[in-house]
């Protein structure tokens, strides 16, 4: 069991979650974060920190796509442990539904 970042994070990319993670399991893409399921200890500290409710437990219905995406990109995107610069238009994207189409597979800067 692990926590999963889903499409609500895309283009919002708030990074409040990374500062509370005791195992440094977040990885940064160009326009979202992912959780490494091998490093996540299921503590749940990141969940209330996310202002867009993008982090859910992996038993949520229909989460398989996002679980696989998190696992895949956590292996190739850089680690992020500090809050970086918030995208300038992140508030515009808060609450926008079905953002899967905007996903970028490019890596972020990481730490």
Backbone as JSON, one array per atom type, in Angstrom:
{
  "sequence": "XXXXXXXXXXXXXXXXXXXXXXXXXXXXXXXXXXXXXXXXXXXXXXXXXXXXXXXXXXXXXXXXXXXXXXXXXXXXXXXXXXXXXXXXXXXXXXXXXXXXXXXXXXXXXXX",
  "N": [[0.85, -1.18, 0.0], [0.39, 2.26, -0.68], [0.69, 5.83, -1.01], [-0.6, 7.94, -3.61], [-0.04, 10.26, -6.21], [-2.32, 12.05, -8.09], [-4.06, 13.26, -11.06], [-4.94, 15.81, -10.24], [-2.79, 17.25, -9.4], [-1.42, 18.04, -11.65], [-0.11, 20.73, -13.37], [-0.71, 22.39, -11.26], [1.01, 21.72, -9.16], [1.82, 22.1, -6.41], [4.08, 22.1, -3.7], [4.04, 21.55, -1.03], [3.79, 19.11, 0.19], [6.26, 17.79, 0.04], [7.9, 18.78, 2.04], [7.11, 17.61, 4.42], [7.52, 14.93, 4.22], [8.84, 12.05, 5.57], [10.47, 10.16, 4.36], [11.46, 11.08, 2.0], [10.17, 10.63, -0.59], [9.16, 11.84, -2.85], [9.17, 12.78, -6.29], [10.09, 14.92, -8.98], [8.39, 16.09, -11.77], [8.05, 17.92, -14.86], [5.52, 19.2, -14.72], [4.15, 18.12, -12.55], [4.18, 16.22, -9.46], [5.34, 13.01, -8.27], [4.94, 10.03, -6.27], [7.22, 7.74, -4.97], [6.46, 4.46, -4.8], [7.97, 2.48, -3.59], [9.41, 3.73, -1.64], [7.61, 5.08, -0.04], [6.1, 5.13, 3.13], [3.54, 4.98, 3.94], [2.61, 6.89, 5.78], [0.96, 9.09, 5.6], [1.3, 11.81, 6.09], [1.61, 13.67, 4.07], [-0.85, 14.02, 2.83], [-2.82, 15.9, 4.07], [-1.4, 18.21, 3.55], [-1.54, 18.86, 0.88], [-2.92, 21.25, -1.12], [-4.71, 20.87, -3.18], [-5.86, 18.42, -3.0], [-4.62, 16.2, -4.25], [-3.37, 13.88, -3.51], [-3.86, 10.57, -2.79], [-4.86, 7.45, -1.19], [-3.74, 4.27, -2.32], [-5.88, 2.53, -2.67], [-8.1, 3.64, -3.72], [-10.87, 3.69, -5.93], [-10.32, 3.17, -9.39], [-7.71, 4.14, -9.48], [-5.52, 2.89, -10.54], [-4.16, 3.58, -12.97], [-2.82, 5.95, -12.22], [-1.29, 5.03, -10.1], [0.49, 3.3, -11.41], [1.72, 5.19, -13.09], [2.97, 6.88, -11.18], [4.8, 5.04, -10.05], [6.38, 4.43, -12.28], [7.51, 6.96, -13.14], [8.75, 7.85, -10.84], [11.07, 6.47, -10.83], [12.62, 7.66, -12.77], [12.47, 10.44, -12.72], [13.87, 13.35, -11.04], [14.65, 13.45, -7.52], [12.84, 15.32, -5.09], [13.04, 17.34, -2.3], [12.72, 19.72, -1.11], [10.72, 22.67, -1.05], [10.01, 24.06, -4.11], [9.81, 26.54, -6.73], [6.61, 27.68, -7.23], [4.42, 27.06, -9.95], [3.6, 29.82, -12.03], [0.95, 30.07, -12.92], [-0.51, 28.38, -11.3], [-2.77, 28.62, -9.59], [-4.81, 29.08, -11.38], [-5.21, 26.57, -12.42], [-6.15, 25.06, -10.36], [-8.57, 22.87, -9.25], [-9.48, 22.31, -11.8], [-11.0, 19.88, -13.76], [-10.13, 16.52, -14.88], [-7.32, 16.54, -15.84], [-5.46, 14.94, -17.05], [-4.76, 14.97, -19.75], [-2.93, 17.02, -19.92], [-0.58, 16.16, -18.86], [2.94, 16.01, -18.58], [5.75, 14.19, -19.56], [8.28, 15.01, -19.11], [11.18, 15.55, -17.07], [11.41, 17.35, -13.93], [13.27, 19.89, -12.15], [14.17, 19.03, -9.66], [16.03, 18.68, -6.57]],
  "CA": [[0.0, 0.0, 0.0], [1.15, 3.5, -0.79], [-0.07, 6.99, -1.46], [-0.47, 8.18, -5.04], [-0.37, 11.58, -6.71], [-3.15, 11.9, -9.29], [-4.06, 14.37, -12.02], [-5.2, 17.12, -9.65], [-1.49, 17.91, -9.23], [-0.9, 18.52, -12.93], [-0.08, 22.17, -13.62], [-0.78, 23.1, -9.97], [2.33, 21.36, -8.65], [2.18, 22.62, -5.09], [5.12, 21.21, -3.18], [3.95, 21.52, 0.43], [3.9, 17.71, 0.6], [7.64, 17.3, 0.13], [8.56, 19.23, 3.27], [6.72, 16.79, 5.56], [7.76, 13.51, 3.92], [10.0, 11.56, 6.33], [11.29, 9.24, 3.59], [11.88, 11.72, 0.74], [9.7, 9.74, -1.67], [8.6, 12.61, -3.96], [10.01, 13.04, -7.45], [9.53, 16.07, -9.67], [8.27, 16.21, -13.2], [7.9, 19.29, -15.35], [4.3, 19.86, -14.27], [3.52, 17.45, -11.41], [5.03, 15.4, -8.6], [4.91, 11.63, -8.08], [5.43, 9.36, -5.07], [7.85, 6.44, -5.21], [5.77, 3.5, -3.92], [8.95, 1.69, -2.86], [9.93, 4.52, -0.52], [6.49, 5.57, 0.77], [5.83, 4.28, 4.3], [2.11, 5.09, 4.22], [2.37, 7.67, 6.99], [-0.15, 10.0, 5.35], [1.59, 13.2, 6.45], [1.53, 14.53, 2.89], [-2.24, 14.19, 2.37], [-3.43, 17.19, 4.43], [-0.58, 19.32, 3.08], [-1.83, 19.15, -0.52], [-4.07, 22.17, -1.2], [-5.63, 20.5, -4.27], [-6.3, 17.05, -2.74], [-4.09, 15.36, -5.33], [-2.74, 12.69, -2.97], [-4.84, 9.62, -2.27], [-4.35, 6.11, -0.9], [-3.8, 3.48, -3.56], [-7.05, 1.66, -2.76], [-9.21, 4.4, -4.31], [-11.34, 3.11, -7.19], [-9.83, 3.79, -10.62], [-6.41, 4.79, -9.27], [-4.45, 2.05, -11.08], [-3.37, 4.33, -13.94], [-1.95, 6.89, -11.51], [-0.33, 4.24, -9.34], [1.52, 2.88, -12.37], [2.45, 6.38, -13.53], [3.84, 7.27, -10.08], [5.89, 4.06, -9.95], [7.27, 4.55, -13.44], [8.26, 8.22, -13.21], [9.6, 7.98, -9.64], [12.36, 5.84, -11.14], [13.4, 8.43, -13.75], [12.47, 11.87, -12.4], [14.74, 13.65, -9.9], [14.13, 13.57, -6.17], [12.6, 16.67, -4.59], [12.85, 17.33, -0.85], [12.5, 21.11, -0.7], [9.7, 23.37, -1.84], [10.56, 24.85, -5.21], [9.0, 27.65, -7.2], [5.26, 27.32, -7.67], [4.11, 27.58, -11.29], [2.92, 31.12, -11.98], [-0.48, 29.95, -13.18], [-1.02, 27.23, -10.56], [-4.12, 28.88, -9.07], [-5.72, 28.95, -12.52], [-5.43, 25.15, -12.67], [-6.72, 24.43, -9.17], [-9.96, 22.47, -9.42], [-9.81, 21.95, -13.19], [-11.14, 18.42, -13.82], [-9.59, 15.72, -15.98], [-6.1, 17.18, -16.36], [-4.57, 13.91, -17.58], [-4.3, 15.37, -21.09], [-1.87, 18.02, -19.8], [0.58, 15.54, -18.26], [4.21, 16.04, -19.31], [6.67, 13.17, -19.06], [9.6, 15.61, -18.93], [11.55, 15.69, -15.65], [11.57, 18.67, -13.33], [14.63, 20.21, -11.75], [14.56, 18.35, -8.43], [16.82, 19.5, -5.62]],
  "C": [[0.89, 1.24, 0.0], [0.19, 4.65, -1.1], [0.31, 7.29, -2.9], [-0.82, 9.63, -5.35], [-1.16, 11.39, -8.0], [-3.22, 13.21, -10.06], [-4.39, 15.74, -11.45], [-3.92, 17.93, -9.46], [-0.99, 18.57, -10.52], [-1.17, 20.01, -13.09], [-0.32, 23.01, -12.36], [0.57, 22.97, -9.28], [2.73, 22.1, -7.37], [3.16, 21.63, -4.48], [5.14, 21.17, -1.65], [4.16, 20.11, 0.97], [5.34, 17.27, 0.83], [8.31, 17.68, 1.44], [8.22, 18.37, 4.48], [7.03, 15.31, 5.37], [9.0, 13.01, 4.66], [10.91, 10.63, 5.53], [11.74, 9.8, 2.25], [11.47, 10.86, -0.46], [9.08, 10.5, -2.84], [9.64, 12.85, -5.05], [9.29, 14.07, -8.31], [9.57, 15.93, -11.19], [8.11, 17.66, -13.59], [6.64, 19.95, -14.79], [3.52, 19.09, -13.21], [4.58, 16.71, -10.6], [4.49, 13.98, -8.6], [5.54, 11.1, -6.79], [6.03, 8.03, -5.48], [7.2, 5.43, -4.26], [6.73, 2.61, -3.14], [9.49, 2.4, -1.63], [8.84, 5.02, 0.43], [6.22, 4.59, 1.91], [4.38, 4.42, 4.76], [1.79, 5.9, 5.47], [1.22, 8.65, 6.83], [0.09, 11.45, 5.69], [1.41, 14.16, 5.28], [0.09, 14.87, 2.5], [-2.84, 15.53, 2.78], [-2.65, 18.41, 3.95], [-0.93, 19.75, 1.65], [-3.08, 20.02, -0.63], [-5.06, 21.84, -2.32], [-6.11, 19.05, -4.14], [-5.87, 16.07, -3.83], [-3.49, 14.06, -4.83], [-3.8, 11.81, -2.32], [-4.17, 8.28, -1.98], [-4.58, 5.24, -2.13], [-4.98, 2.51, -3.65], [-8.28, 2.39, -3.31], [-9.59, 3.76, -5.66], [-10.79, 3.89, -8.38], [-8.45, 4.42, -10.54], [-5.26, 4.03, -9.93], [-3.56, 2.79, -12.07], [-2.37, 5.22, -13.24], [-0.92, 6.17, -10.64], [0.82, 3.78, -10.24], [2.36, 4.05, -12.85], [3.42, 6.83, -12.44], [5.04, 6.34, -9.99], [6.89, 4.22, -11.08], [8.13, 5.81, -13.38], [9.09, 8.49, -11.95], [10.98, 7.39, -9.89], [13.23, 6.71, -12.07], [13.41, 9.94, -13.5], [13.33, 12.13, -11.17], [13.97, 13.77, -8.58], [13.91, 15.05, -5.83], [12.29, 16.58, -3.1], [12.6, 18.72, -0.28], [11.44, 21.74, -1.59], [10.39, 24.25, -2.87], [9.63, 26.0, -5.56], [7.68, 27.13, -7.75], [5.03, 27.84, -9.08], [3.28, 28.86, -11.2], [1.41, 31.02, -12.14], [-1.13, 28.8, -12.4], [-2.44, 27.43, -10.04], [-5.17, 28.74, -10.17], [-6.11, 27.48, -12.73], [-6.05, 24.41, -11.49], [-8.2, 24.12, -9.43], [-10.38, 22.14, -10.84], [-9.9, 20.43, -13.26], [-10.4, 17.8, -15.0], [-8.35, 16.34, -16.64], [-5.09, 16.19, -16.93], [-3.97, 14.31, -18.93], [-3.14, 16.36, -21.05], [-0.59, 17.45, -19.18], [1.8, 15.65, -19.18], [5.13, 14.98, -18.71], [8.1, 13.71, -18.87], [9.92, 15.74, -17.44], [11.56, 17.15, -15.22], [13.02, 18.87, -12.95], [15.1, 19.41, -10.53], [15.36, 19.27, -7.54], [18.16, 19.84, -6.24]]
}
